[in-house]
């Protein structure tokens, strides 16, 4: 359980660095403490996640079999 928690903390830290959204804000959004986050904040998070998904897509196509959704940069 502890390894699982550490993994997600590290991922959130990376997402924070890439998106420019503070780690505290990300934690509040993911823990649903922030009921209505600003559109700009959500857009910053979305932009990072979509870029990561696009980077992962060519690897899945070249392997020929569907891989689990794992962002390449987070």
Biotite code that builds the C-alpha atoms (Angstrom):
import biotite.structure as struc

atoms = struc.array([
    struc.Atom([0.000, 0.000, 0.000], chain_id="A", res_id=1, res_name="UNK", atom_name="CA", element="C"),
    struc.Atom([2.790, 2.420, 0.862], chain_id="A", res_id=2, res_name="UNK", atom_name="CA", element="C"),
    struc.Atom([4.495, 1.860, -2.524], chain_id="A", res_id=3, res_name="UNK", atom_name="CA", element="C"),
    struc.Atom([1.209, 2.591, -4.301], chain_id="A", res_id=4, res_name="UNK", atom_name="CA", element="C"),
    struc.Atom([0.793, 5.877, -2.420], chain_id="A", res_id=5, res_name="UNK", atom_name="CA", element="C"),
    struc.Atom([4.385, 6.916, -3.134], chain_id="A", res_id=6, res_name="UNK", atom_name="CA", element="C"),
    struc.Atom([3.877, 6.214, -6.832], chain_id="A", res_id=7, res_name="UNK", atom_name="CA", element="C"),
    struc.Atom([0.852, 8.503, -7.059], chain_id="A", res_id=8, res_name="UNK", atom_name="CA", element="C"),
    struc.Atom([2.518, 11.246, -5.019], chain_id="A", res_id=9, res_name="UNK", atom_name="CA", element="C"),
    struc.Atom([5.443, 11.207, -7.438], chain_id="A", res_id=10, res_name="UNK", atom_name="CA", element="C"),
    struc.Atom([3.069, 11.311, -10.425], chain_id="A", res_id=11, res_name="UNK", atom_name="CA", element="C"),
    struc.Atom([1.199, 14.283, -9.007], chain_id="A", res_id=12, res_name="UNK", atom_name="CA", element="C"),
    struc.Atom([4.476, 16.070, -8.348], chain_id="A", res_id=13, res_name="UNK", atom_name="CA", element="C"),
    struc.Atom([5.484, 15.528, -11.993], chain_id="A", res_id=14, res_name="UNK", atom_name="CA", element="C"),
    struc.Atom([2.071, 16.685, -13.205], chain_id="A", res_id=15, res_name="UNK", atom_name="CA", element="C"),
    struc.Atom([2.415, 19.778, -11.047], chain_id="A", res_id=16, res_name="UNK", atom_name="CA", element="C"),
    struc.Atom([5.817, 20.614, -12.499], chain_id="A", res_id=17, res_name="UNK", atom_name="CA", element="C"),
    struc.Atom([4.731, 20.045, -16.107], chain_id="A", res_id=18, res_name="UNK", atom_name="CA", element="C"),
    struc.Atom([1.418, 21.893, -15.837], chain_id="A", res_id=19, res_name="UNK", atom_name="CA", element="C"),
    struc.Atom([2.454, 24.780, -13.630], chain_id="A", res_id=20, res_name="UNK", atom_name="CA", element="C"),
    struc.Atom([-0.405, 24.002, -11.222], chain_id="A", res_id=21, res_name="UNK", atom_name="CA", element="C"),
    struc.Atom([0.708, 23.855, -7.590], chain_id="A", res_id=22, res_name="UNK", atom_name="CA", element="C"),
    struc.Atom([0.847, 20.475, -5.908], chain_id="A", res_id=23, res_name="UNK", atom_name="CA", element="C"),
    struc.Atom([-1.558, 21.693, -3.210], chain_id="A", res_id=24, res_name="UNK", atom_name="CA", element="C"),
    struc.Atom([-4.100, 22.684, -5.854], chain_id="A", res_id=25, res_name="UNK", atom_name="CA", element="C"),
    struc.Atom([-3.756, 19.341, -7.658], chain_id="A", res_id=26, res_name="UNK", atom_name="CA", element="C"),
    struc.Atom([-4.230, 17.439, -4.411], chain_id="A", res_id=27, res_name="UNK", atom_name="CA", element="C"),
    struc.Atom([-7.350, 19.439, -3.558], chain_id="A", res_id=28, res_name="UNK", atom_name="CA", element="C"),
    struc.Atom([-8.808, 18.799, -7.030], chain_id="A", res_id=29, res_name="UNK", atom_name="CA", element="C"),
    struc.Atom([-8.074, 15.055, -6.953], chain_id="A", res_id=30, res_name="UNK", atom_name="CA", element="C"),
    struc.Atom([-9.395, 14.742, -3.411], chain_id="A", res_id=31, res_name="UNK", atom_name="CA", element="C"),
    struc.Atom([-12.537, 16.644, -4.457], chain_id="A", res_id=32, res_name="UNK", atom_name="CA", element="C"),
    struc.Atom([-11.992, 19.376, -1.888], chain_id="A", res_id=33, res_name="UNK", atom_name="CA", element="C"),
    struc.Atom([-12.159, 21.933, -4.694], chain_id="A", res_id=34, res_name="UNK", atom_name="CA", element="C"),
    struc.Atom([-15.729, 21.725, -5.951], chain_id="A", res_id=35, res_name="UNK", atom_name="CA", element="C"),
    struc.Atom([-15.376, 24.069, -8.926], chain_id="A", res_id=36, res_name="UNK", atom_name="CA", element="C"),
    struc.Atom([-11.767, 24.535, -10.121], chain_id="A", res_id=37, res_name="UNK", atom_name="CA", element="C"),
    struc.Atom([-11.044, 27.401, -12.491], chain_id="A", res_id=38, res_name="UNK", atom_name="CA", element="C"),
    struc.Atom([-11.234, 26.587, -16.184], chain_id="A", res_id=39, res_name="UNK", atom_name="CA", element="C"),
    struc.Atom([-7.661, 27.771, -16.703], chain_id="A", res_id=40, res_name="UNK", atom_name="CA", element="C"),
    struc.Atom([-6.385, 25.330, -14.072], chain_id="A", res_id=41, res_name="UNK", atom_name="CA", element="C"),
    struc.Atom([-8.267, 22.408, -15.573], chain_id="A", res_id=42, res_name="UNK", atom_name="CA", element="C"),
    struc.Atom([-7.013, 23.389, -19.047], chain_id="A", res_id=43, res_name="UNK", atom_name="CA", element="C"),
    struc.Atom([-3.388, 23.370, -17.849], chain_id="A", res_id=44, res_name="UNK", atom_name="CA", element="C"),
    struc.Atom([-3.802, 19.863, -16.417], chain_id="A", res_id=45, res_name="UNK", atom_name="CA", element="C"),
    struc.Atom([-5.625, 18.658, -19.530], chain_id="A", res_id=46, res_name="UNK", atom_name="CA", element="C"),
    struc.Atom([-2.923, 20.025, -21.851], chain_id="A", res_id=47, res_name="UNK", atom_name="CA", element="C"),
    struc.Atom([-0.213, 18.049, -20.069], chain_id="A", res_id=48, res_name="UNK", atom_name="CA", element="C"),
    struc.Atom([-2.243, 14.842, -19.968], chain_id="A", res_id=49, res_name="UNK", atom_name="CA", element="C"),
    struc.Atom([-3.201, 15.016, -23.653], chain_id="A", res_id=50, res_name="UNK", atom_name="CA", element="C"),
    struc.Atom([0.424, 15.572, -24.703], chain_id="A", res_id=51, res_name="UNK", atom_name="CA", element="C"),
    struc.Atom([1.479, 12.570, -22.622], chain_id="A", res_id=52, res_name="UNK", atom_name="CA", element="C"),
    struc.Atom([-1.234, 10.442, -24.196], chain_id="A", res_id=53, res_name="UNK", atom_name="CA", element="C"),
    struc.Atom([-0.161, 11.481, -27.686], chain_id="A", res_id=54, res_name="UNK", atom_name="CA", element="C"),
    struc.Atom([3.453, 10.578, -26.896], chain_id="A", res_id=55, res_name="UNK", atom_name="CA", element="C"),
    struc.Atom([2.339, 7.141, -25.698], chain_id="A", res_id=56, res_name="UNK", atom_name="CA", element="C"),
    struc.Atom([0.157, 6.468, -28.767], chain_id="A", res_id=57, res_name="UNK", atom_name="CA", element="C"),
    struc.Atom([2.955, 5.679, -31.298], chain_id="A", res_id=58, res_name="UNK", atom_name="CA", element="C"),
    struc.Atom([4.438, 3.105, -28.918], chain_id="A", res_id=59, res_name="UNK", atom_name="CA", element="C"),
    struc.Atom([1.097, 1.273, -28.677], chain_id="A", res_id=60, res_name="UNK", atom_name="CA", element="C"),
    struc.Atom([0.626, 1.271, -32.444], chain_id="A", res_id=61, res_name="UNK", atom_name="CA", element="C"),
    struc.Atom([4.125, -0.069, -33.144], chain_id="A", res_id=62, res_name="UNK", atom_name="CA", element="C"),
    struc.Atom([3.744, -2.898, -30.646], chain_id="A", res_id=63, res_name="UNK", atom_name="CA", element="C"),
    struc.Atom([0.617, -4.107, -32.399], chain_id="A", res_id=64, res_name="UNK", atom_name="CA", element="C"),
    struc.Atom([-1.312, -4.828, -29.229], chain_id="A", res_id=65, res_name="UNK", atom_name="CA", element="C"),
    struc.Atom([-3.172, -2.495, -26.931], chain_id="A", res_id=66, res_name="UNK", atom_name="CA", element="C"),
    struc.Atom([-1.123, -1.417, -23.944], chain_id="A", res_id=67, res_name="UNK", atom_name="CA", element="C"),
    struc.Atom([-2.544, -0.152, -20.676], chain_id="A", res_id=68, res_name="UNK", atom_name="CA", element="C"),
    struc.Atom([-3.092, 3.600, -20.577], chain_id="A", res_id=69, res_name="UNK", atom_name="CA", element="C"),
    struc.Atom([0.127, 4.825, -19.035], chain_id="A", res_id=70, res_name="UNK", atom_name="CA", element="C"),
    struc.Atom([1.182, 8.388, -19.892], chain_id="A", res_id=71, res_name="UNK", atom_name="CA", element="C"),
    struc.Atom([4.731, 8.408, -21.208], chain_id="A", res_id=72, res_name="UNK", atom_name="CA", element="C"),
    struc.Atom([5.795, 11.580, -19.450], chain_id="A", res_id=73, res_name="UNK", atom_name="CA", element="C"),
    struc.Atom([4.072, 11.283, -16.103], chain_id="A", res_id=74, res_name="UNK", atom_name="CA", element="C"),
])
